C-alpha cells in the first residue's frame, strides 16, 4: 500500500476530489495548510500599507491506495491540480506498512 500526500492550491480541491472518485478511490483526508516553495510569498497592498505574505494558503490531501492504483491516482491528482503556474504544489508518495480499522480490527487493504 502507498500513502499519497499532495500539497495543492485550495481552489483545486474539488477537481482533485472528483478525479480521485472517478478512478475509484473513496477515502481521503484534507488538511488546511500554509506554506511556500520557490514562489516565496508575495507583497500585497492593504489600506495603503504594503506588507509581505510569507505563507500562502494551501491544502494537503492524503490518500491511501493499493500499489496497483498508485500510478492512476498520481496522474489523477497531477492532472486535476495543475494550473501551469508557479505554486501548483507537490506530490509525495511513501510506503504504508500496516492499516488497521479501529471499529472492526480489519487489517491491510481490507481496512482501507
PyMOL commands that place a pseudoatom at each C-alpha (Angstrom):
pseudoatom trace, name=CA, resn=UNK, resi=1, chain=A, elem=C, hetatm=0, pos=[0.000, 0.000, 0.000]
pseudoatom trace, name=CA, resn=UNK, resi=2, chain=A, elem=C, hetatm=0, pos=[1.058, 3.591, -0.614]
pseudoatom trace, name=CA, resn=UNK, resi=3, chain=A, elem=C, hetatm=0, pos=[0.307, 6.926, 1.003]
pseudoatom trace, name=CA, resn=UNK, resi=4, chain=A, elem=C, hetatm=0, pos=[-0.020, 9.875, -1.358]
pseudoatom trace, name=CA, resn=UNK, resi=5, chain=A, elem=C, hetatm=0, pos=[0.327, 13.346, 0.126]
pseudoatom trace, name=CA, resn=UNK, resi=6, chain=A, elem=C, hetatm=0, pos=[-0.418, 16.209, -2.240]
pseudoatom trace, name=CA, resn=UNK, resi=7, chain=A, elem=C, hetatm=0, pos=[0.024, 19.889, -1.436]
pseudoatom trace, name=CA, resn=UNK, resi=8, chain=A, elem=C, hetatm=0, pos=[-2.253, 21.804, -3.809]
pseudoatom trace, name=CA, resn=UNK, resi=9, chain=A, elem=C, hetatm=0, pos=[-3.914, 25.170, -4.306]
pseudoatom trace, name=CA, resn=UNK, resi=10, chain=A, elem=C, hetatm=0, pos=[-7.177, 25.379, -2.313]
pseudoatom trace, name=CA, resn=UNK, resi=11, chain=A, elem=C, hetatm=0, pos=[-9.404, 26.160, -5.305]
pseudoatom trace, name=CA, resn=UNK, resi=12, chain=A, elem=C, hetatm=0, pos=[-8.299, 22.899, -6.968]
pseudoatom trace, name=CA, resn=UNK, resi=13, chain=A, elem=C, hetatm=0, pos=[-9.580, 20.680, -4.140]
pseudoatom trace, name=CA, resn=UNK, resi=14, chain=A, elem=C, hetatm=0, pos=[-12.964, 19.839, -5.698]
pseudoatom trace, name=CA, resn=UNK, resi=15, chain=A, elem=C, hetatm=0, pos=[-11.352, 18.915, -9.017]
pseudoatom trace, name=CA, resn=UNK, resi=16, chain=A, elem=C, hetatm=0, pos=[-8.822, 16.646, -7.280]
pseudoatom trace, name=CA, resn=UNK, resi=17, chain=A, elem=C, hetatm=0, pos=[-11.562, 15.013, -5.182]
pseudoatom trace, name=CA, resn=UNK, resi=18, chain=A, elem=C, hetatm=0, pos=[-13.682, 14.371, -8.283]
pseudoatom trace, name=CA, resn=UNK, resi=19, chain=A, elem=C, hetatm=0, pos=[-10.696, 12.978, -10.225]
pseudoatom trace, name=CA, resn=UNK, resi=20, chain=A, elem=C, hetatm=0, pos=[-9.880, 10.540, -7.403]
pseudoatom trace, name=CA, resn=UNK, resi=21, chain=A, elem=C, hetatm=0, pos=[-13.513, 9.491, -7.135]
pseudoatom trace, name=CA, resn=UNK, resi=22, chain=A, elem=C, hetatm=0, pos=[-13.640, 8.798, -10.890]
pseudoatom trace, name=CA, resn=UNK, resi=23, chain=A, elem=C, hetatm=0, pos=[-10.780, 6.278, -10.655]
pseudoatom trace, name=CA, resn=UNK, resi=24, chain=A, elem=C, hetatm=0, pos=[-12.423, 4.512, -7.723]
pseudoatom trace, name=CA, resn=UNK, resi=25, chain=A, elem=C, hetatm=0, pos=[-10.652, 5.936, -4.666]
pseudoatom trace, name=CA, resn=UNK, resi=26, chain=A, elem=C, hetatm=0, pos=[-13.163, 6.713, -1.949]
pseudoatom trace, name=CA, resn=UNK, resi=27, chain=A, elem=C, hetatm=0, pos=[-11.498, 7.992, 1.200]
pseudoatom trace, name=CA, resn=UNK, resi=28, chain=A, elem=C, hetatm=0, pos=[-9.266, 10.991, 1.563]
pseudoatom trace, name=CA, resn=UNK, resi=29, chain=A, elem=C, hetatm=0, pos=[-8.169, 13.372, 4.269]
pseudoatom trace, name=CA, resn=UNK, resi=30, chain=A, elem=C, hetatm=0, pos=[-7.912, 17.121, 3.709]
pseudoatom trace, name=CA, resn=UNK, resi=31, chain=A, elem=C, hetatm=0, pos=[-5.865, 19.444, 5.899]
pseudoatom trace, name=CA, resn=UNK, resi=32, chain=A, elem=C, hetatm=0, pos=[-5.733, 23.221, 5.527]
pseudoatom trace, name=CA, resn=UNK, resi=33, chain=A, elem=C, hetatm=0, pos=[-2.113, 24.336, 5.439]
pseudoatom trace, name=CA, resn=UNK, resi=34, chain=A, elem=C, hetatm=0, pos=[0.068, 27.366, 4.822]
pseudoatom trace, name=CA, resn=UNK, resi=35, chain=A, elem=C, hetatm=0, pos=[3.467, 27.351, 3.214]
pseudoatom trace, name=CA, resn=UNK, resi=36, chain=A, elem=C, hetatm=0, pos=[5.691, 28.424, 0.384]
pseudoatom trace, name=CA, resn=UNK, resi=37, chain=A, elem=C, hetatm=0, pos=[8.111, 26.932, -2.068]
pseudoatom trace, name=CA, resn=UNK, resi=38, chain=A, elem=C, hetatm=0, pos=[10.022, 28.681, -4.791]
pseudoatom trace, name=CA, resn=UNK, resi=39, chain=A, elem=C, hetatm=0, pos=[7.454, 31.470, -5.051]
pseudoatom trace, name=CA, resn=UNK, resi=40, chain=A, elem=C, hetatm=0, pos=[8.412, 32.630, -1.511]
pseudoatom trace, name=CA, resn=UNK, resi=41, chain=A, elem=C, hetatm=0, pos=[5.182, 34.509, -0.888]
pseudoatom trace, name=CA, resn=UNK, resi=42, chain=A, elem=C, hetatm=0, pos=[4.227, 37.868, -2.335]
pseudoatom trace, name=CA, resn=UNK, resi=43, chain=A, elem=C, hetatm=0, pos=[3.617, 41.506, -1.453]
pseudoatom trace, name=CA, resn=UNK, resi=44, chain=A, elem=C, hetatm=0, pos=[0.097, 42.889, -1.001]
pseudoatom trace, name=CA, resn=UNK, resi=45, chain=A, elem=C, hetatm=0, pos=[-1.288, 46.360, -0.522]
pseudoatom trace, name=CA, resn=UNK, resi=46, chain=A, elem=C, hetatm=0, pos=[-3.904, 46.883, 2.211]
pseudoatom trace, name=CA, resn=UNK, resi=47, chain=A, elem=C, hetatm=0, pos=[-5.300, 50.354, 3.035]
pseudoatom trace, name=CA, resn=UNK, resi=48, chain=A, elem=C, hetatm=0, pos=[-2.248, 51.996, 1.569]
pseudoatom trace, name=CA, resn=UNK, resi=49, chain=A, elem=C, hetatm=0, pos=[0.239, 49.893, 3.524]
pseudoatom trace, name=CA, resn=UNK, resi=50, chain=A, elem=C, hetatm=0, pos=[2.394, 47.308, 1.791]
pseudoatom trace, name=CA, resn=UNK, resi=51, chain=A, elem=C, hetatm=0, pos=[3.076, 44.025, 3.575]
pseudoatom trace, name=CA, resn=UNK, resi=52, chain=A, elem=C, hetatm=0, pos=[4.604, 40.663, 2.731]
pseudoatom trace, name=CA, resn=UNK, resi=53, chain=A, elem=C, hetatm=0, pos=[2.532, 37.468, 2.770]
pseudoatom trace, name=CA, resn=UNK, resi=54, chain=A, elem=C, hetatm=0, pos=[5.151, 34.802, 3.553]
pseudoatom trace, name=CA, resn=UNK, resi=55, chain=A, elem=C, hetatm=0, pos=[2.895, 31.777, 3.908]
pseudoatom trace, name=CA, resn=UNK, resi=56, chain=A, elem=C, hetatm=0, pos=[0.406, 31.118, 1.148]
pseudoatom trace, name=CA, resn=UNK, resi=57, chain=A, elem=C, hetatm=0, pos=[-2.805, 29.133, 1.727]
pseudoatom trace, name=CA, resn=UNK, resi=58, chain=A, elem=C, hetatm=0, pos=[-2.520, 25.513, 0.594]
pseudoatom trace, name=CA, resn=UNK, resi=59, chain=A, elem=C, hetatm=0, pos=[-4.445, 22.279, 1.050]
pseudoatom trace, name=CA, resn=UNK, resi=60, chain=A, elem=C, hetatm=0, pos=[-2.852, 18.944, 1.910]
pseudoatom trace, name=CA, resn=UNK, resi=61, chain=A, elem=C, hetatm=0, pos=[-4.694, 15.909, 0.559]
pseudoatom trace, name=CA, resn=UNK, resi=62, chain=A, elem=C, hetatm=0, pos=[-3.802, 12.460, 1.924]
pseudoatom trace, name=CA, resn=UNK, resi=63, chain=A, elem=C, hetatm=0, pos=[-4.891, 9.234, 0.232]
pseudoatom trace, name=CA, resn=UNK, resi=64, chain=A, elem=C, hetatm=0, pos=[-4.035, 5.584, 0.936]
pseudoatom trace, name=CA, resn=UNK, resi=65, chain=A, elem=C, hetatm=0, pos=[-4.225, 3.246, -2.044]
pseudoatom trace, name=CA, resn=UNK, resi=66, chain=A, elem=C, hetatm=0, pos=[-3.092, -0.167, -3.216]
pseudoatom trace, name=CA, resn=UNK, resi=67, chain=A, elem=C, hetatm=0, pos=[0.180, -0.411, -5.135]
pseudoatom trace, name=CA, resn=UNK, resi=68, chain=A, elem=C, hetatm=0, pos=[-1.636, -1.109, -8.411]
pseudoatom trace, name=CA, resn=UNK, resi=69, chain=A, elem=C, hetatm=0, pos=[-3.724, 2.104, -8.068]
pseudoatom trace, name=CA, resn=UNK, resi=70, chain=A, elem=C, hetatm=0, pos=[-0.715, 4.352, -7.406]
pseudoatom trace, name=CA, resn=UNK, resi=71, chain=A, elem=C, hetatm=0, pos=[0.049, 5.483, -10.959]
pseudoatom trace, name=CA, resn=UNK, resi=72, chain=A, elem=C, hetatm=0, pos=[-3.590, 6.253, -11.761]
pseudoatom trace, name=CA, resn=UNK, resi=73, chain=A, elem=C, hetatm=0, pos=[-4.036, 8.160, -8.507]
pseudoatom trace, name=CA, resn=UNK, resi=74, chain=A, elem=C, hetatm=0, pos=[-0.910, 10.271, -9.013]
pseudoatom trace, name=CA, resn=UNK, resi=75, chain=A, elem=C, hetatm=0, pos=[-1.909, 11.040, -12.609]
pseudoatom trace, name=CA, resn=UNK, resi=76, chain=A, elem=C, hetatm=0, pos=[-5.428, 11.993, -11.476]
pseudoatom trace, name=CA, resn=UNK, resi=77, chain=A, elem=C, hetatm=0, pos=[-4.104, 14.378, -8.813]
pseudoatom trace, name=CA, resn=UNK, resi=78, chain=A, elem=C, hetatm=0, pos=[-1.497, 15.850, -11.111]
pseudoatom trace, name=CA, resn=UNK, resi=79, chain=A, elem=C, hetatm=0, pos=[-3.963, 16.417, -13.925]
pseudoatom trace, name=CA, resn=UNK, resi=80, chain=A, elem=C, hetatm=0, pos=[-6.647, 17.943, -11.716]
pseudoatom trace, name=CA, resn=UNK, resi=81, chain=A, elem=C, hetatm=0, pos=[-4.321, 20.171, -9.652]
pseudoatom trace, name=CA, resn=UNK, resi=82, chain=A, elem=C, hetatm=0, pos=[-2.218, 21.585, -12.490]
pseudoatom trace, name=CA, resn=UNK, resi=83, chain=A, elem=C, hetatm=0, pos=[-2.716, 25.219, -13.471]
pseudoatom trace, name=CA, resn=UNK, resi=84, chain=A, elem=C, hetatm=0, pos=[0.630, 25.595, -15.220]
pseudoatom trace, name=CA, resn=UNK, resi=85, chain=A, elem=C, hetatm=0, pos=[1.644, 28.433, -12.913]
pseudoatom trace, name=CA, resn=UNK, resi=86, chain=A, elem=C, hetatm=0, pos=[4.171, 28.537, -10.104]
pseudoatom trace, name=CA, resn=UNK, resi=87, chain=A, elem=C, hetatm=0, pos=[2.870, 27.186, -6.781]
pseudoatom trace, name=CA, resn=UNK, resi=88, chain=A, elem=C, hetatm=0, pos=[0.823, 24.272, -8.172]
pseudoatom trace, name=CA, resn=UNK, resi=89, chain=A, elem=C, hetatm=0, pos=[2.254, 22.107, -5.385]
pseudoatom trace, name=CA, resn=UNK, resi=90, chain=A, elem=C, hetatm=0, pos=[3.959, 18.774, -4.823]
pseudoatom trace, name=CA, resn=UNK, resi=91, chain=A, elem=C, hetatm=0, pos=[3.016, 15.102, -4.567]
pseudoatom trace, name=CA, resn=UNK, resi=92, chain=A, elem=C, hetatm=0, pos=[4.806, 12.819, -2.106]
pseudoatom trace, name=CA, resn=UNK, resi=93, chain=A, elem=C, hetatm=0, pos=[4.498, 9.015, -2.143]
pseudoatom trace, name=CA, resn=UNK, resi=94, chain=A, elem=C, hetatm=0, pos=[5.511, 6.759, 0.746]
pseudoatom trace, name=CA, resn=UNK, resi=95, chain=A, elem=C, hetatm=0, pos=[5.057, 3.129, 1.764]
pseudoatom trace, name=CA, resn=UNK, resi=96, chain=A, elem=C, hetatm=0, pos=[2.420, 2.109, 4.287]
pseudoatom trace, name=CA, resn=UNK, resi=97, chain=A, elem=C, hetatm=0, pos=[3.359, -0.906, 6.379]
pseudoatom trace, name=CA, resn=UNK, resi=98, chain=A, elem=C, hetatm=0, pos=[0.014, -1.568, 8.029]
pseudoatom trace, name=CA, resn=UNK, resi=99, chain=A, elem=C, hetatm=0, pos=[-3.524, -0.226, 8.204]
pseudoatom trace, name=CA, resn=UNK, resi=100, chain=A, elem=C, hetatm=0, pos=[-5.948, -1.182, 10.976]
pseudoatom trace, name=CA, resn=UNK, resi=101, chain=A, elem=C, hetatm=0, pos=[-9.612, -0.195, 11.012]
pseudoatom trace, name=CA, resn=UNK, resi=102, chain=A, elem=C, hetatm=0, pos=[-10.338, 0.766, 14.615]
pseudoatom trace, name=CA, resn=UNK, resi=103, chain=A, elem=C, hetatm=0, pos=[-14.023, -0.212, 14.611]
pseudoatom trace, name=CA, resn=UNK, resi=104, chain=A, elem=C, hetatm=0, pos=[-13.662, -3.780, 13.265]
pseudoatom trace, name=CA, resn=UNK, resi=105, chain=A, elem=C, hetatm=0, pos=[-9.986, -4.626, 13.682]
pseudoatom trace, name=CA, resn=UNK, resi=106, chain=A, elem=C, hetatm=0, pos=[-9.621, -5.349, 9.945]
pseudoatom trace, name=CA, resn=UNK, resi=107, chain=A, elem=C, hetatm=0, pos=[-6.049, -5.114, 8.692]
pseudoatom trace, name=CA, resn=UNK, resi=108, chain=A, elem=C, hetatm=0, pos=[-4.281, -4.366, 5.429]
pseudoatom trace, name=CA, resn=UNK, resi=109, chain=A, elem=C, hetatm=0, pos=[-6.126, -3.418, 2.257]
pseudoatom trace, name=CA, resn=UNK, resi=110, chain=A, elem=C, hetatm=0, pos=[-9.424, -4.604, 3.758]
pseudoatom trace, name=CA, resn=UNK, resi=111, chain=A, elem=C, hetatm=0, pos=[-9.143, -1.763, 6.281]
pseudoatom trace, name=CA, resn=UNK, resi=112, chain=A, elem=C, hetatm=0, pos=[-8.740, 0.880, 3.585]
for i in range(1, 112): cmd.bond("trace and resi %d" % i, "trace and resi %d" % (i + 1))
show_as sticks, trace
zoom trace
